[in-house]
Amino acid sequence: MSSEQAWQRDKADFVQPAGSRAAGALDTEFTRRRGDLGPLAAQFATLAAQLFSAGTAADVLDTIIHAAAALVPEADFVSITMRKNHTEFDTPATTDDLALRLDQAQYELQEGPCIDATRRGGTGISADPDLGASDQWSKFGPAAAELGVRSVLSFGLMPTAPTPRLGALNFYARAPRALLGADRDTGLLLAAHAGAALAAARSVEAADLRVAQLEQALLSRDVIGQAKGMLMAQRGISAAQAFDVLRTASQYLNVKLAKIAEAIATRKVEL
């Protein structure tokens, strides 16, 4: 079997819904030896492993952007759009500054493929084979053509997720119709991997932040307790009175109460 036949066979198997496969014929990277994988499944198995080991959202973005450029060779450059809110977007990763300019033009004009892929329902695919003659985006199309880019193909991150989605994976090409041959199944798989990995990374980072904030709050409470104890011993006052002294000093000096308490506990100042 030729390499191209193996690629097509493996792609069909990889994207086929699990429920439509015969129970005894399920064949994935989890049940096959690595050496038996077809070209497409091997690349996505590698990508999944890289995303699993990525430490931060920034690592995930870097992994996805390089994988996208390799797996969709028809594109001249790639970018990732992230949604801040319903009207604001950001481009945290790109393979070329021109892609960043194209994304920012869409954010300013509030129209274009990356915005549609994020906001619209359905498959989350938004494309135009010739932006110079676009009838979809009357403002962005001419702006992109003026920058020398004629083709675009965007995939909403986590394609089946409710809209608005997390963001979009965007492919650009200088020549018209250059992306017509791009494999959309591959793009959808990349967008699904990217969306899931970014959502997981964000959850981990948010959890780490909450833990750090809790640890800081506990540390501050301990320091405040130490400062109160020292004031009580020095002045012969109650715990409530000691806290009032700290609070008054904080307000008067416009310094956080925890900082005042730390200075007292470390004997840097006396009240």
Residue pairs with C-beta under 8 A, 6 or more apart in sequence:
1 9
3 39
6 38
6 39
7 38
7 39
7 40
9 38
10 37
10 38
10 39
10 40
10 41
10 42
11 38
11 40
11 183
11 185
11 186
13 27
13 38
13 41
14 38
14 40
14 41
14 44
14 189
15 185
15 188
15 189
18 26
28 41
29 37
29 41
29 42
29 44
29 45
29 48
34 42
34 45
37 45
40 186
43 67
43 70
43 71
44 189
44 193
47 63
47 67
47 190
47 193
48 193
50 63
50 67
51 60
51 63
51 64
51 193
51 197
54 60
54 63
54 197
54 201
56 201
56 205
57 198
57 201
57 202
57 205
58 92
59 201
60 194
60 197
60 198
60 201
61 80
61 92
61 93
61 198
62 93
63 197
64 80
64 93
64 169
64 190
64 193
64 194
64 197
65 78
65 79
65 80
65 93
65 94
65 95
66 95
67 190
68 75
68 78
68 169
68 171
68 190
69 75
69 77
69 78
69 95
71 186
71 190
72 78
72 171
72 179
72 182
72 183
72 186
72 187
72 190
74 171
74 173
74 178
74 179
74 181
74 182
75 153
75 171
75 172
75 173
75 178
75 179
75 182
76 96
76 149
76 172
76 173
76 174
76 178
77 94
77 95
77 96
77 98
77 99
77 171
77 172
78 94
78 95
78 99
78 169
78 170
78 171
78 172
79 91
79 93
79 94
79 95
79 99
79 100
79 102
79 103
79 114
79 170
79 172
80 91
80 92
80 93
80 94
80 157
80 167
80 168
80 169
80 170
80 194
81 89
81 90
81 91
81 103
81 114
81 115
81 117
81 118
81 154
81 167
81 168
81 169
81 170
82 89
82 90
82 91
82 92
82 166
82 167
82 198
83 89
83 118
83 164
83 165
83 166
83 167
84 90
86 119
86 164
87 110
88 107
89 103
89 106
89 107
89 114
89 115
89 118
89 167
91 99
91 100
91 103
91 104
94 100
94 103
98 147
98 148
98 149
98 172
99 170
99 172
101 147
102 112
102 144
102 147
102 149
102 152
102 170
102 172
103 114
103 170
105 112
105 140
105 143
105 144
105 147
106 112
106 113
106 114
106 115
106 140
107 115
109 137
109 139
109 140
109 143
111 137
111 138
111 139
111 140
112 137
112 140
112 144
112 152
113 126
113 127
113 128
113 137
113 152
113 153
113 154
113 168
113 170
114 126
114 154
114 167
114 168
114 170
115 168
116 126
116 154
117 124
117 125
117 126
117 154
117 155
117 156
117 165
117 168
117 170
118 156
118 157
118 163
118 164
118 165
118 166
118 167
118 168
119 163
119 164
119 165
120 126
120 156
120 163
121 163
123 156
123 159
123 188
124 155
124 156
124 157
124 159
124 160
124 165
124 168
124 188
124 191
125 153
125 154
125 155
125 156
125 159
125 184
125 187
125 188
126 152
126 153
126 154
126 156
126 168
127 152
127 153
127 154
127 179
128 134
128 136
128 137
128 141
128 151
128 152
129 151
129 176
129 177
129 179
129 180
130 150
130 151
130 176
130 177
131 137
131 140
131 141
131 142
131 144
131 145
131 149
131 150
131 151
131 152
131 176
132 141
132 142
132 145
132 150
132 176
133 141
134 140
134 141
134 142
144 150
144 152
148 174
149 172
149 173
149 174
150 173
150 174
150 175
150 176
150 177
150 178
151 172
151 173
151 174
151 175
151 176
151 177
151 178
151 179
151 180
152 170
152 171
152 172
152 173
152 179
153 170
153 171
153 179
153 182
153 184
153 187
154 168
154 169
154 170
154 171
155 168
155 169
155 170
155 184
155 187
155 188
155 190
155 191
156 163
156 165
156 167
156 168
156 191
156 195
157 165
157 166
157 167
157 168
157 169
157 191
157 192
157 194
157 195
157 198
158 165
158 166
158 191
158 192
158 195
158 196
158 199
159 165
159 188
159 191
159 192
159 195
160 192
161 195
165 195
166 195
166 198
166 199
167 195
167 198
168 191
169 187
169 190
169 191
169 194
171 179
171 182
171 187
173 179
220 258
220 261
223 258
223 261
223 262
223 265
224 243
224 246
224 257
224 258
224 261
226 261
226 264
226 265
227 242
227 246
227 260
227 261
227 262
227 264
227 265
228 239
228 242
228 243
228 246
228 261
229 242
230 264
230 265
231 237
231 242
231 245
231 246
231 264
231 271
232 238
232 239
232 241
232 242
234 270
235 241
235 242
235 245
237 245
245 271
246 257
246 260
246 261
246 264
246 271
247 257
249 255
249 260
249 271
250 256
250 257
250 259
250 260
253 260
260 269
260 271
263 269
264 270
264 271
